Amino acid sequence: MGDGSQACLGARADWDEALRLLIGDCAARLRDIPTDSVGAVICDPPYGLTGAGNGTTATGLMGLTWERDETYLSRAFWDEVLRMLRPGGVVKMFSATRTYHKVARVMEGAGLAGVRLEAWGYSGGTPKSL
C-alpha cells in the first residue's frame, strides 16, 4: 500500500480494510480515517508533564522532550477523534492523574459524552516530585 499504511501481518484477505496500520504522526493521520469507521480508540499519549517548577529545567517527564507534547489537549484533535468514532464507540486514554481534568474538559468540549475516570493503583512508577 503506497499510501503510508501497512496491512497487518497475517491478516485475512477480507480484513484488509478493517485492520490497517497507518504510519506517521497520529494527529496528522487522523484525517485519513473515514468518518464513523472506528469502534474504539485506545491511546497513551505523552502526558505533557515537565520538571518546571521544582528547580529543574522544563524538559519532559524523565528528561524526555517528546513528553512535553500536548496535542491531545487540542480541541481540533478531539474533534477528529469524534468524527471518526462510530456512534456508541469508546475512548480509553491513559493520562497522568494531575492532568486528567484538562483531558476531560477538552474531550467533553468536543462532544464526547460520559467522560469519566477509571483508575488503578500500582506500587511503582514516577516519583511525585517530577
Backbone hydrogen bonds in HBPLUS format (Angstrom, degrees):
<---DONOR---> <-ACCEPTOR-->    atom                        ^
c    i                          cat <-CA-CA->   ^        H-A-AA   ^      H-
h    n   atom  resd res      DA  || num        DHA   H-A  angle D-A-AA Bond
n    s   type  num  typ     dist DA aas  dist angle  dist       angle   num
A0023-ILE N   A0004-GLY O   2.98 MM  19  5.68 165.1  2.01 157.5 162.4     1
A0006-GLN N   A0021-LEU O   2.75 MM  15  5.13 146.2  1.86 145.8 157.1     2
A0021-LEU N   A0006-GLN O   3.01 MM  15  5.13 165.8  2.03 151.0 153.3     3
A0011-ALA N   A0008-CYS O   3.21 MM   3  5.50 156.8  2.27 131.5 128.3     4
A0015-TRP N   A0012-ARG O   2.95 MM   3  5.33 160.4  1.98 115.2 121.1     5
A0016-ASP N   A0013-ALA O   3.35 MM   3  5.57 169.0  2.36 111.7 113.1     6
A0018-ALA N   A0015-TRP O   2.94 MM   3  4.96 115.0  2.38  99.9 117.5     7
A0019-LEU N   A0015-TRP O   2.84 MM   4  5.72 166.7  1.86 171.1 167.1     8
A0028-ALA N   A0025-ASP O   3.09 MM   3  5.41 123.0  2.43 105.3 119.2     9
A0029-ARG N   A0025-ASP O   2.89 MM   4  6.08 158.3  1.93 158.6 166.0    10
A0030-LEU N   A0026-CYS O   3.03 MM   4  6.09 132.6  2.26 152.9 161.6    11
A0032-ASP N   A0029-ARG O   2.91 MM   3  5.32 151.7  1.99 112.5 121.4    12
A0033-ILE N   A0030-LEU O   3.10 MM   3  5.52 166.6  2.11 115.9 120.1    13
A0036-ASP N   A0083-ARG O   3.04 MM  47  6.37 161.9  2.07 140.5 143.8    14
A0037-SER N   A0084-MET O   2.83 MM  47  5.62 127.8  2.11 134.6 145.1    15
A0038-VAL N   A0084-MET O   2.95 MM  46  5.88 154.2  2.02 158.4 157.8    16
A0086-ARG N   A0038-VAL O   2.74 MM  48  5.51 167.9  1.76 150.6 149.9    17
A0090-VAL N   A0039-GLY O   3.13 MM  51  6.59 151.1  2.22 143.4 145.9    18
A0041-VAL N   A0090-VAL O   2.93 MM  49  6.39 151.4  2.01 149.8 159.3    19
A0092-LYS N   A0041-VAL O   2.79 MM  51  6.19 164.7  1.82 166.2 171.5    20
A0043-CYS N   A0092-LYS O   2.99 MM  49  6.54 154.6  2.06 154.4 162.3    21
A0094-PHE N   A0043-CYS O   2.99 MM  51  6.47 159.7  2.03 155.3 160.8    22
A0048-GLY N   A0067-GLU O   2.90 MM  19  5.56 129.6  2.16 158.9 171.9    23
A0051-GLY N   A0059-THR O   3.21 MM   8  6.05 141.9  2.36 151.7 161.4    24
A0054-ASN N   A0051-GLY O   3.36 MM   3  6.22 160.2  2.41 140.3 141.3    25
A0063-GLY N   A0060-GLY O   2.83 MM   3  5.09 137.1  2.01 146.1 137.2    26
A0064-LEU N   A0061-LEU O   3.14 MM   3  5.74 170.9  2.15 121.4 124.2    27
A0067-GLU N   A0064-LEU O   3.09 MM   3  5.57 150.2  2.18 111.6 120.3    28
A0068-ARG N   A0065-THR O   3.15 MM   3  5.80 168.2  2.17 117.7 121.3    29
A0069-ASP N   A0066-TRP O   3.23 MM   3  5.73 168.0  2.25 114.8 118.5    30
A0073-LEU N   A0070-GLU O   2.90 MM   3  5.45 161.7  1.94 117.3 123.4    31
A0074-SER N   A0071-THR O   2.92 MM   3  5.40 160.8  1.96 123.3 125.0    32
A0078-TRP N   A0074-SER O   3.36 MM   4  6.77 160.5  2.40 150.1 153.1    33
A0079-ASP N   A0075-ARG O   2.85 MM   4  6.08 146.0  1.97 151.2 161.9    34
A0080-GLU N   A0076-ALA O   3.14 MM   4  6.34 152.8  2.22 142.9 148.5    35
A0081-VAL N   A0077-PHE O   3.06 MM   4  6.44 152.0  2.15 143.0 151.3    36
A0082-LEU N   A0078-TRP O   2.92 MM   4  6.04 165.8  1.94 146.7 150.2    37
A0083-ARG N   A0079-ASP O   2.98 MM   4  6.15 150.3  2.07 140.5 149.1    38
A0084-MET N   A0080-GLU O   3.12 MM   4  6.36 159.3  2.17 151.7 154.9    39
A0085-LEU N   A0081-VAL O   3.05 MM   4  6.10 135.2  2.25 144.7 157.2    40
A0089-GLY N   A0086-ARG O   2.87 MM   3  5.11 154.5  1.94 136.7 135.0    41
A0099-THR N   A0096-ALA O   3.09 MM   3  5.38 160.9  2.13 109.9 116.0    42
A0102-LYS N   A0099-THR O   3.08 MM   3  5.45 128.9  2.35 107.8 120.4    43
A0103-VAL N   A0099-THR O   3.29 MM   4  6.66 160.2  2.33 155.2 160.3    44
A0104-ALA N   A0100-TYR O   2.87 MM   4  6.13 169.8  1.88 165.1 167.7    45
A0105-ARG N   A0101-HIS O   3.08 MM   4  6.10 158.2  2.13 139.7 145.3    46
A0106-VAL N   A0102-LYS O   3.23 MM   4  6.49 164.7  2.25 149.8 152.5    47
A0107-MET N   A0103-VAL O   2.97 MM   4  6.11 158.4  2.01 155.2 161.9    48
A0108-GLU N   A0104-ALA O   2.96 MM   4  6.05 165.8  1.98 151.9 155.5    49
A0109-GLY N   A0105-ARG O   2.97 MM   4  6.10 151.4  2.06 141.2 149.8    50
A0110-ALA N   A0106-VAL O   3.11 MM   4  6.27 135.2  2.31 136.2 146.0    51
A0110-ALA N   A0107-MET O   3.21 MM   3  5.24 132.0  2.46  95.0 107.2    52
A0112-LEU N   A0107-MET O   3.13 MM   5  5.62 156.7  2.19 154.7 147.4    53
A0111-GLY N   A0108-GLU O   3.00 MM   3  5.10 149.7  2.10 101.8 111.5    54
A0130-LEU N   A0127-PRO O   3.27 MM   3  6.08 174.6  2.27 123.2 124.8    55
